[in-house]
Amino acid sequence: MTTKTGSAKFNKDLFRLDVRAYSMIIAIIAIWTFFSFMDDSFLTARNFSNLFVQMSVTSILAIGMVLVLVAGQVDLSVGSLVGLTGGIAGILHVWYGWDTVPVVIVTILLGAIIGLIQGWWVAYRAVPAFIVTLGGMMIFRGALQGITKSETIAPLKESFKALGQGFILPFMGYIVAGVAIVITGIFLLRQRQSRVKFGFSVAPSWVTGLIWLGISALIFVVVSVMNAYQGIPIPFMVVIFLAIVFTFIAKKTVFGRQVYAIGGNPEAAVLSGINVKRKIMLIFVLCNTLAAVAGLILTARVNAATVGAGTMYELDAIAACVIGGTSLMGGVGTIPGAMIGALVMASLDNGMSILNIDSFWQLIVKGSILVFAVWFDIYSRSKAKNS
């Protein structure tokens, strides 16, 4: 009886999925179709490889920004922090001759320390995150200009450049794909078993199998396309790894659930015993640590540390989150959604650049899409409340 009821409930809700998820997938298909019609070079292995590399920095920033926005905060400093950490990495590597590994370690630790400081001001001194991070944005940009003397620091060694320009060999890519497919199957199976155990509605076995086959096919196609060029780009692998880790943190850990609770209702979170101040500070530590990782990858990708690095990247990260379904009001948002949002933004940038569209038009288009995404978020949530 329970099984039939669960199946009936599932059949009723089978296609009742997130409207935004549908719309984002449709948007990506439409964007790719349009640009491929306008220029044959868009749908090539080389361009897709470039596209995934281009979206890597925004994606990494968006992963951290999701946690910040879900908690009801905001971080306007991550773009300048990308520039500052990249500049410090360049100075240590080029001017002082440090090897790549210690440079990476020190840079990531620096990002964590800066996040600790900013998070402390927000959480324990009750200074609004908007003000703290706006100040941080100016401080970090000024510090970057000062320590680099407004010079471009280059060139980097091959070991460092590999972080942003390297590729995984094709046969290794297929091994990674195989492991990912197996892990996906295990995850879907365990998720199904867990729902059965607690009496929740579950999809028929054939639906679960179909989902696994679809995801497996997508993984295989992506890897095959990448291998048709030079292999999977290392920055893209970093993005996938971080997305998986932080999705697990957000969905499967006590900390992750507490972040959503804080953003959904801060007062209730305090009354339930959550140490809100400590959690908010930790969120900024994670966000700024990821900004340091993004700074390393950007510096390696362009083979130089520049004064203008990271400019306006914080807005790209916020836009990716909002387009992907993260609410600016807090309590709602997913990392996979932010990844889709970053892919939408990168696809627009890439396609418009291929068509040689003027930069001012690119900004107008991206800004218009952001405004529409926020309106759609407000509209869909108000409609859901009224239904």
C-alpha positions in Angstrom: 0.0 0.0 0.0 2.8 2.4 0.9 4.7 1.6 -2.3 1.6 2.3 -4.4 0.9 5.5 -2.6 4.6 6.6 -3.0 4.6 5.7 -6.7 1.3 7.5 -7.3 2.7 10.6 -5.5 5.8 10.4 -7.6 3.9 10.0 -10.8 1.9 13.1 -9.9 5.0 15.1 -9.2 7.2 13.6 -11.9 7.4 16.7 -14.0 6.9 19.2 -11.2 10.5 20.3 -11.2 12.1 23.7 -10.6 10.9 26.0 -13.3 14.2 27.8 -13.1 16.1 24.6 -13.8 14.1 24.1 -17.0 14.5 27.7 -18.0 18.3 27.7 -17.5 18.8 24.5 -19.6 16.6 25.9 -22.3 18.5 29.2 -22.1 21.8 27.4 -22.6 20.5 25.4 -25.6 19.1 28.6 -27.1 22.4 30.5 -26.6 24.5 27.8 -28.1 22.1 27.3 -31.0 22.1 31.0 -31.8 25.9 31.4 -31.7 26.5 28.2 -33.6 24.1 29.5 -36.3 26.0 32.9 -36.4 29.5 31.3 -36.4 30.5 27.7 -37.1 33.5 28.0 -34.8 31.3 28.2 -31.7 30.4 24.5 -31.5 34.0 23.2 -31.8 36.0 21.2 -29.3 38.6 24.0 -29.1 36.0 26.6 -28.3 34.2 24.5 -25.7 37.6 23.9 -24.1 38.1 27.7 -24.0 34.6 28.2 -22.8 35.1 25.9 -19.8 38.4 27.5 -18.9 36.9 31.0 -19.2 34.1 30.1 -16.8 36.4 28.6 -14.2 37.2 31.7 -12.2 33.6 32.9 -12.1 32.5 29.4 -11.2 34.9 29.1 -8.3 33.8 32.5 -7.0 30.2 31.6 -7.4 30.6 28.4 -5.3 31.7 30.6 -2.3 29.2 33.3 -3.1 26.3 30.8 -2.9 27.1 30.1 0.7 27.3 33.8 1.5 24.1 34.7 -0.2 22.2 31.7 1.2 23.2 32.9 4.7 21.7 36.3 3.9 25.0 38.1 3.4 27.0 39.5 0.5 30.7 39.7 -0.4 31.7 42.6 -2.8 35.4 42.1 -2.2 36.0 38.8 -4.0 37.0 40.4 -7.3 39.6 42.6 -5.7 40.7 39.7 -3.6 41.3 37.6 -6.8 43.6 40.4 -8.0 45.4 40.8 -4.7 46.0 37.1 -4.1 47.1 36.7 -7.7 49.4 39.6 -7.4 51.0 38.3 -4.2 51.4 34.9 -5.9 53.1 36.5 -8.8 55.4 38.5 -6.6 56.5 35.4 -4.6 56.9 33.3 -7.7 58.6 35.8 -10.1 60.3 38.4 -7.9 61.4 36.1 -5.0 61.7 32.8 -7.0 59.4 30.7 -4.8 58.4 27.3 -6.2 54.8 26.7 -7.2 53.7 24.5 -4.3 54.6 26.9 -1.4 53.2 29.8 -3.4 49.9 28.0 -3.7 49.8 27.1 0.0 50.7 30.7 1.2 48.2 32.2 -1.2 45.3 30.0 -0.1 46.2 30.6 3.6 46.2 34.4 2.9 42.7 34.1 1.5 41.5 32.2 4.5 43.0 34.8 6.9 41.4 37.7 5.0 38.1 35.8 5.2 38.5 35.4 8.9 39.1 39.1 9.4 36.1 40.1 7.2 33.9 37.5 8.8 34.9 38.7 12.3 33.8 42.2 11.5 30.5 41.1 10.1 29.7 38.4 12.7 31.2 39.8 15.9 31.1 43.5 15.4 27.8 43.6 13.6 29.1 45.7 10.7 26.9 45.0 7.6 28.6 42.7 5.2 27.9 45.2 2.4 30.0 47.8 4.1 32.8 45.5 5.3 33.3 43.9 1.9 32.9 47.2 0.0 35.7 48.5 2.2 37.6 45.4 1.5 37.1 45.8 -2.2 38.8 49.2 -2.1 41.5 48.1 0.4 42.5 45.1 -1.6 42.6 47.0 -4.9 44.7 49.7 -3.4 47.0 47.1 -1.8 47.4 45.4 -5.2 48.5 48.6 -6.8 50.9 49.4 -4.0 52.7 46.0 -3.7 53.0 45.6 -7.5 53.9 49.2 -8.1 51.2 49.1 -10.8 53.4 46.8 -12.8 52.6 43.6 -14.7 54.4 40.7 -13.1 55.5 38.1 -15.6 56.4 35.5 -16.9 55.5 32.5 -14.8 57.2 29.1 -14.8 55.6 26.2 -16.6 54.7 24.5 -13.3 52.6 27.5 -12.3 51.1 28.1 -15.7 49.8 24.5 -15.7 47.2 25.6 -13.0 45.5 27.7 -15.6 46.7 26.4 -18.9 47.3 22.7 -18.4 45.3 19.7 -19.6 44.7 16.2 -18.3 45.8 13.6 -20.9 42.9 12.0 -22.8 43.2 8.5 -21.4 43.2 10.0 -17.9 40.1 11.9 -18.8 38.3 8.7 -19.7 39.4 7.2 -16.3 38.0 10.2 -14.5 34.8 9.9 -16.5 34.5 6.2 -15.5 35.0 7.0 -11.9 32.4 9.8 -12.0 29.9 7.5 -13.7 30.4 4.8 -11.0 30.1 7.4 -8.2 27.0 8.8 -9.7 25.4 5.4 -9.8 26.3 4.7 -6.2 24.9 8.1 -5.1 21.6 7.6 -6.9 21.2 4.1 -5.4 22.0 5.3 -1.9 19.7 8.2 -2.3 16.9 5.9 -3.4 17.5 3.5 -0.5 17.5 6.4 2.0 14.1 7.6 0.7 12.7 4.1 1.0 14.0 3.7 4.5 12.3 6.9 5.7 9.0 6.3 3.8 9.4 9.0 1.2 8.0 8.7 -2.3 10.5 7.2 -4.7 10.8 7.0 -8.5 10.3 3.7 -10.2 13.5 1.8 -10.7 13.5 2.5 -14.5 13.4 6.3 -13.9 16.4 6.1 -11.6 18.2 4.0 -14.2 17.2 6.4 -16.9 18.6 9.4 -14.9 21.9 7.5 -14.3 22.2 6.7 -18.0 21.5 10.3 -18.9 24.1 11.7 -16.5 26.6 9.0 -17.7 26.0 10.0 -21.3 26.5 13.7 -20.5 29.8 12.9 -18.7 31.0 10.8 -21.6 30.1 13.4 -24.2 31.8 16.3 -22.3 35.0 14.2 -21.8 35.0 13.1 -25.4 34.6 16.7 -26.6 37.4 17.9 -24.4 39.6 15.0 -25.5 39.0 15.9 -29.2 41.1 19.0 -28.5 43.8 18.6 -25.8 42.1 16.9 -22.9 40.2 18.1 -19.9 41.5 21.6 -18.8 42.9 21.6 -15.3 40.9 24.7 -14.3 37.7 22.9 -15.3 38.7 19.9 -13.2 39.3 22.2 -10.2 35.8 23.6 -10.7 34.2 20.2 -10.8 36.1 19.0 -7.7 35.2 22.1 -5.7 31.6 22.0 -6.8 31.3 18.4 -5.7 32.9 19.0 -2.3 30.9 22.1 -1.5 27.7 20.6 -2.7 28.3 17.8 -0.3 29.1 20.3 2.5 25.9 22.3 1.7 23.5 19.3 1.4 24.9 16.5 3.6 26.6 18.2 6.6 25.3 19.9 9.7 27.1 23.0 8.8 25.4 23.2 5.4 22.0 22.7 6.8 22.7 25.4 9.4 23.7 27.9 6.7 20.3 27.4 5.0 18.6 27.8 8.4 20.5 31.0 9.1 19.5 32.5 5.8 15.9 31.3 6.1 15.2 32.7 9.6 18.2 34.0 11.6 16.1 34.5 14.8 14.9 30.9 14.7 18.4 29.7 14.0 19.6 31.4 17.2 16.8 30.0 19.2 17.5 26.5 17.9 21.0 26.7 19.4 23.0 27.4 16.2 26.1 29.6 16.8 25.2 32.0 14.1 28.2 34.3 14.5 30.7 31.5 14.2 29.0 30.1 11.2 28.9 33.4 9.4 32.6 34.0 10.0 33.3 30.5 8.7 31.3 31.2 5.6 33.5 34.3 4.8 36.6 32.2 5.4 35.4 29.6 2.8 34.3 32.3 0.3 37.6 34.2 0.5 39.7 31.0 0.4 37.9 30.1 -2.8 38.7 33.6 -4.1 42.4 33.0 -3.5 42.1 29.7 -5.5 40.4 31.7 -8.3 43.3 34.3 -8.1 45.8 31.5 -8.6 44.0 30.1 -11.6 43.5 33.5 -13.2 47.1 34.5 -12.8 48.3 31.1 -14.2 45.8 31.4 -17.1 47.0 34.8 -18.3 50.7 34.1 -17.4 50.9 37.3 -15.4 49.7 39.2 -12.4 48.1 42.4 -13.4 46.7 45.4 -11.6 43.3 45.1 -13.2 42.9 41.4 -12.5 39.5 40.5 -11.0 37.9 43.8 -11.7 34.1 43.4 -11.5 34.4 39.7 -11.0 32.3 39.9 -7.8 29.3 41.0 -9.9 29.8 38.2 -12.3 29.8 35.7 -9.4 26.7 37.3 -7.9 25.0 37.3 -11.3 25.9 33.6 -11.8 24.3 32.7 -8.5 21.1 34.7 -9.1 20.7 33.4 -12.6 21.1 29.9 -11.2 18.4 30.3 -8.6 20.0 31.7 -5.5 17.8 34.3 -3.7 19.3 37.6 -2.6 16.9 37.4 0.4 18.8 34.3 1.7 17.8 30.8 2.5 17.6 29.5 -1.1 20.3 28.5 -3.6 22.3 25.6 -4.9 25.9 25.3 -6.1 24.8 23.3 -9.3 22.4 26.1 -10.1 25.3 28.6 -9.7 27.4 26.5 -12.1 24.6 26.6 -14.7 24.4 30.4 -14.2 28.2 30.7 -14.7 27.9 28.7 -17.8 25.2 31.0 -19.1 27.4 34.0 -18.4 30.5 32.5 -20.0 28.5 31.3 -23.0 27.3 34.9 -23.6 30.8 36.3 -23.2 32.3 33.7 -25.4 29.7 33.9 -28.2 29.7 37.7 -28.3 33.5 37.9 -28.4 33.5 35.4 -31.3 31.0 37.7 -33.1 33.2 40.7 -32.3 30.3 42.5 -30.5 31.5 45.7 -28.9 32.2 45.4 -25.2 29.6 48.0 -24.2 26.9 45.8 -25.8 28.2 42.8 -23.9 27.8 44.7 -20.6 24.3 45.8 -21.6 23.2 42.3 -22.4 24.6 40.8 -19.2 23.1 43.5 -17.1 19.7 43.1 -18.7 19.8 39.3 -18.1 20.7 39.9 -14.4 17.8 42.3 -13.9 15.4 39.8 -15.6 16.7 36.9 -13.5 16.1 38.9 -10.3 12.6 39.8 -11.5 11.9 36.2 -12.4 13.1 35.1 -8.9 10.7 37.5 -7.2 7.8 36.7 -9.6 8.1 32.9 -9.3 8.4 33.0 -5.5 5.4 35.3 -5.1 3.4 33.1 -7.4 4.4 30.0 -5.4 3.2 31.7 -2.2 -0.2 32.6 -3.7 -0.8 29.2 -5.2 
